């Protein structure tokens, strides 16, 4: 099975540079698709989608947001926030020029910030289970699972069992798909410990205070000016039905049955939905 190429560049944070890395599939030229993952995930979540897009002739870049996967870690926990991520990604987007964007959860919020920037070159936008209103109750759930994340695991099987529990809303994934997510979510330390493949500080700003609603409708108005597809997990607690309905006044919204937050984009119909929209 074809493996992706690894790209990297130095990215600005406002407090020095960090190494930004991404997994690249398909040809080395043409209109790129940039895929950006959720809070505790990484760019390898998009392997199934990226292979399909590459088979259709698209260049695909699946970013590891700083603090995750093989990208560098930020120097202070307070920097783990969407405005800093957008600042980090801006030079890559400028180098790519016109591009499409697929953003899951946090990746969708980063995409909204990028799309609303003056001179943005985003062409089409896929927003996976996030919107301009996120209820405090959903933030509280995320705080709870992040606070309870184990600092290490006995082995890869134990890590997989943890992912199956906290990410059950991803949907009815196969054993092979859960195993893939576990393999790509694990890091073996120099001491031989099995840990999650992210900086434990990534929840810094989110964990700093009591959960509160997030509301960014003006940003959404600017970002959704381009052709946009919104995916909503049928049982999602982050993208509520009433929020999705309001978004649908401007863009196309599709509800994905059998999952919550967030559709994993591994099932064939979900992959086809995204790939067809981007074509």
C-alpha positions as CSV (number, residue, x, y, z in Angstrom):
1,X,0.0,0.0,0.0
2,X,1.4,3.4,-1.0
3,X,2.7,5.5,1.9
4,X,2.7,9.3,1.9
5,X,5.6,11.6,1.6
6,X,6.6,13.7,4.6
7,X,7.0,17.5,4.1
8,X,8.0,20.1,6.6
9,X,8.7,23.8,7.0
10,X,9.5,26.2,9.8
11,X,6.3,27.9,10.9
12,X,5.9,31.2,13.0
13,X,4.2,31.1,16.4
14,X,4.8,34.7,17.5
15,X,7.4,33.3,20.0
16,X,9.9,31.7,17.6
17,X,9.4,29.1,14.9
18,X,8.0,25.5,15.2
19,X,8.6,22.7,12.8
20,X,5.3,22.0,10.9
21,X,5.1,18.6,9.2
22,X,2.5,17.1,6.9
23,X,1.8,13.8,5.1
24,X,1.5,14.3,1.3
25,X,-0.3,12.0,-1.1
26,X,-0.8,12.0,-4.9
27,X,1.0,14.1,-7.5
28,X,3.4,16.9,-6.5
29,X,1.5,19.6,-8.5
30,X,-2.1,20.6,-9.2
31,X,-4.8,22.1,-7.0
32,X,-4.0,20.8,-3.5
33,X,-6.4,19.6,-0.8
34,X,-5.4,20.4,2.7
35,X,-6.8,18.2,5.5
36,X,-6.6,19.3,9.1
37,X,-7.6,17.1,12.1
38,X,-9.3,17.5,15.4
39,X,-8.0,18.5,18.8
40,X,-6.2,15.3,19.9
41,X,-5.8,13.6,16.5
42,X,-3.2,13.9,13.7
43,X,-2.9,14.0,9.9
44,X,-3.0,10.2,9.5
45,X,-6.7,10.2,10.4
46,X,-7.2,11.1,6.7
47,X,-5.3,8.2,5.1
48,X,-8.5,6.6,3.6
49,X,-9.8,9.9,2.2
50,X,-6.3,11.0,1.0
51,X,-5.8,7.7,-0.9
52,X,-9.1,8.2,-2.7
53,X,-8.4,11.8,-3.5
54,X,-4.9,10.9,-4.7
55,X,-6.5,8.2,-6.9
56,X,-8.6,10.9,-8.5
57,X,-5.4,12.9,-9.3
58,X,-5.5,15.3,-6.4
59,X,-2.4,16.4,-4.4
60,X,-3.3,16.0,-0.7
61,X,-1.5,17.5,2.3
62,X,-2.6,16.1,5.7
63,X,-1.2,18.4,8.3
64,X,0.0,17.5,11.8
65,X,-1.0,20.6,13.7
66,X,1.8,21.7,16.1
67,X,1.8,19.6,19.3
68,X,0.5,16.5,17.4
69,X,2.0,13.7,15.4
70,X,5.4,14.5,14.0
71,X,5.1,18.3,14.1
72,X,7.0,20.2,16.8
73,X,5.6,21.2,20.2
74,X,4.9,24.8,21.1
75,X,6.9,26.3,23.9
76,X,4.0,27.3,26.1
77,X,0.6,25.6,26.7
78,X,-1.1,29.0,26.3
79,X,-0.1,29.0,22.6
80,X,-2.3,25.9,21.8
81,X,-5.1,28.0,20.3
82,X,-6.8,28.4,16.9
83,X,-5.3,31.9,16.2
84,X,-1.7,30.5,16.7
85,X,-2.5,27.5,14.6
86,X,-3.7,29.8,11.8
87,X,-0.5,31.8,12.1
88,X,1.5,28.6,11.8
89,X,-0.3,27.4,8.7
90,X,-0.5,30.7,6.9
91,X,3.0,30.5,5.2
92,X,2.1,27.0,3.9
93,X,-1.2,28.2,2.5
94,X,0.6,31.1,0.9
95,X,3.1,28.8,-0.7
96,X,0.3,26.5,-2.0
97,X,-1.8,29.2,-3.5
98,X,-5.4,28.2,-4.4
99,X,-6.4,25.1,-2.4
100,X,-9.4,23.2,-1.0
101,X,-9.7,22.5,2.8
102,X,-11.1,19.6,4.8
103,X,-11.3,20.4,8.5
104,X,-12.5,18.0,11.2
105,X,-13.6,19.7,14.4
106,X,-10.7,21.9,15.4
107,X,-9.5,21.7,11.8
108,X,-12.8,23.2,10.8
109,X,-12.3,26.1,13.2
110,X,-8.8,26.7,11.9
111,X,-10.2,26.6,8.4
112,X,-12.8,29.2,9.3
113,X,-10.0,31.5,10.6
114,X,-7.9,30.9,7.5
115,X,-10.8,31.4,5.1
116,X,-11.7,34.7,6.7
117,X,-8.2,36.2,6.3
118,X,-7.7,38.9,3.7
119,X,-6.3,37.4,0.5
120,X,-7.3,33.9,1.5
121,X,-6.9,31.5,-1.5
122,X,-9.2,28.7,-0.2
123,X,-11.5,27.5,-3.0
124,X,-13.8,24.9,-1.5
125,X,-14.3,24.2,2.2
126,X,-15.4,20.9,3.9
127,X,-16.4,21.4,7.5
128,X,-16.6,18.1,9.4
129,X,-18.9,18.4,12.5
130,X,-18.1,21.8,13.8
131,X,-19.9,25.1,13.5
132,X,-19.8,28.7,14.7
133,X,-21.6,27.8,17.9
134,X,-20.2,25.2,20.2
135,X,-22.2,24.6,23.4
136,X,-20.5,24.6,26.8
137,X,-21.8,21.1,27.5
138,X,-19.7,19.8,24.7
139,X,-16.6,21.7,25.8
140,X,-17.2,20.2,29.3
141,X,-17.2,16.7,27.8
142,X,-13.9,17.3,26.0
143,X,-12.4,18.7,29.2
144,X,-13.4,15.6,31.1
145,X,-11.9,13.1,28.6
146,X,-8.7,15.1,28.2
147,X,-8.3,15.4,32.0
148,X,-8.7,11.7,32.3
149,X,-6.3,10.7,29.4
150,X,-3.8,8.2,30.7
151,X,-0.2,9.4,30.7
152,X,0.9,6.0,29.3
153,X,-0.4,2.6,28.3
154,X,0.7,-1.0,28.9
155,X,0.8,-1.6,25.2
156,X,-0.8,-0.7,21.9
157,X,-3.9,-2.8,22.6
158,X,-4.6,-0.8,25.8
159,X,-4.2,2.4,23.8
160,X,-6.7,1.1,21.2
161,X,-9.2,0.2,23.9
162,X,-8.9,3.8,25.2
163,X,-9.5,5.2,21.7
164,X,-12.5,2.9,21.2
165,X,-14.0,4.3,24.4
166,X,-13.4,8.0,24.0
167,X,-14.0,8.2,20.3
168,X,-16.9,5.8,20.1
169,X,-18.9,8.6,18.4
170,X,-16.7,8.2,15.3
171,X,-19.1,5.5,14.3
172,X,-19.1,1.8,13.6
173,X,-15.4,1.4,12.5
174,X,-14.0,-2.0,11.7
175,X,-11.4,-3.7,13.8
176,X,-8.8,-2.8,11.1
177,X,-9.8,0.9,11.2
178,X,-9.5,1.1,15.0
179,X,-6.1,-0.7,14.8
180,X,-5.0,1.9,12.2
181,X,-6.1,4.8,14.4
182,X,-4.3,3.3,17.4
183,X,-1.1,2.7,15.5
184,X,-1.1,6.3,14.2
185,X,-2.0,7.7,17.7
186,X,0.8,6.0,19.6
187,X,4.3,7.2,20.3
188,X,7.0,5.1,21.9
189,X,9.3,7.2,24.1
190,X,13.1,6.6,24.3
191,X,12.4,4.8,27.6
192,X,10.0,2.4,25.8
193,X,6.8,3.8,27.2
194,X,3.6,3.8,25.0
195,X,2.0,7.2,25.1
196,X,-0.4,9.3,23.0
197,X,1.2,11.0,20.0
198,X,0.6,14.6,21.2
199,X,1.9,17.1,23.7
200,X,-0.1,16.7,27.0
201,X,-0.3,20.5,27.1
202,X,-2.5,20.9,24.0
203,X,-5.6,21.4,26.1
204,X,-4.0,24.3,27.9
205,X,-6.4,27.2,27.0
206,X,-9.4,24.9,26.9
207,X,-8.7,23.5,30.3
208,X,-7.9,26.8,31.9
209,X,-11.4,27.8,32.9
210,X,-15.0,26.8,33.3
211,X,-16.6,25.6,30.0
212,X,-18.4,28.3,28.1
213,X,-20.2,28.5,24.8
214,X,-18.1,29.4,21.7
215,X,-19.9,31.7,19.3
216,X,-18.1,33.0,16.1
217,X,-21.0,33.7,13.6
218,X,-19.2,36.7,12.0
219,X,-16.2,34.6,11.2
220,X,-18.5,32.0,9.7
221,X,-20.2,34.5,7.5
222,X,-16.9,35.4,5.9
223,X,-15.6,31.9,5.7
224,X,-18.7,30.4,4.1
225,X,-18.7,32.8,1.2
226,X,-17.1,30.0,-0.9
227,X,-18.7,26.7,-1.9
228,X,-18.9,24.9,1.5
229,X,-20.0,21.4,2.5
230,X,-20.8,20.8,6.2
231,X,-21.0,17.3,7.6
232,X,-22.8,16.7,10.8
233,X,-22.8,13.5,12.8
234,X,-26.4,12.5,13.5
235,X,-25.8,12.4,17.3
236,X,-23.2,15.2,17.5
237,X,-23.1,17.2,20.7
238,X,-20.7,19.8,19.2
239,X,-22.7,20.7,16.0
240,X,-26.3,20.9,17.3
241,X,-29.3,20.4,14.9
242,X,-30.3,24.1,15.3
243,X,-26.8,25.3,14.5
244,X,-26.6,23.1,11.4
245,X,-30.0,24.4,10.3
246,X,-28.8,28.0,10.5
247,X,-25.7,27.1,8.6
248,X,-27.8,25.4,5.9
249,X,-29.3,28.8,5.1
250,X,-25.9,29.6,3.3
251,X,-24.3,26.2,2.5
252,X,-24.9,22.6,1.9
253,X,-25.3,20.5,5.1
254,X,-25.3,16.6,5.1
255,X,-26.2,14.6,8.2
256,X,-24.1,11.4,8.6
257,X,-26.1,8.6,10.2
258,X,-24.7,6.2,12.9
259,X,-22.2,8.6,14.4
260,X,-21.7,11.6,16.6
261,X,-18.7,13.8,16.9
262,X,-17.1,13.4,14.5
263,X,-17.6,11.3,11.3
264,X,-14.3,9.5,10.8
265,X,-14.3,9.9,7.0
266,X,-13.2,6.3,6.6
267,X,-16.5,4.8,5.5
268,X,-16.9,4.6,1.7
269,X,-20.0,6.8,1.5
270,X,-18.5,9.5,3.6
271,X,-15.3,9.5,1.5
272,X,-17.3,9.7,-1.7
273,X,-19.4,12.6,-0.4
274,X,-16.3,14.6,0.3
275,X,-14.4,13.6,-2.8
276,X,-17.3,14.3,-5.1
277,X,-17.8,17.7,-3.6
278,X,-14.2,18.6,-4.1
279,X,-14.2,17.5,-7.7
